[in-house]
């Protein structure tokens, strides 16, 4: 089954609504698949966080775990900048550390939802 991460621009209350719905399903004994959603409160914050350089980094890592050094080399970018980007993406859960030296992307796809109406 493909692992899909959903990225949304939505109000903070949306996350609470999703939590409440999951809690109620669990309390009723109903099975559910965990949500894999990363929410941003506005589009400018999303665009500052997921820059074109970081998106390229994610694409390069997709299906090919790598060290930060090899990643920087393959992208033709400065090691320090790639390391900074990787650390930020790990913190957000977009990249995972396989071990001390290797990072990877756990997602097969990223789906974005940008709502015009709150």
HELIX and SHEET records of a PDB file:
HELIX    1   1 UNK A   12  UNK A   27  1                                  16    
HELIX    2   2 UNK A   43  UNK A   49  1                                   7    
HELIX    3   3 UNK A   52  UNK A   61  1                                  10    
HELIX    4   4 UNK A   68  UNK A   75  1                                   8    
HELIX    5   5 UNK A   79  UNK A   92  1                                  14    
SHEET    1   A 3 UNK A  37  UNK A  40  0                                        
SHEET    2   A 3 UNK A   4  UNK A   9  1                                        
SHEET    3   A 3 UNK A 109  UNK A 114  1                                        
SHEET    1   B 3 UNK A  66  UNK A  67  0                                        
SHEET    2   B 3 UNK A 102  UNK A 104 -1                                        
SHEET    3   B 3 UNK A  96  UNK A  97 -1                                        
END                                                                             
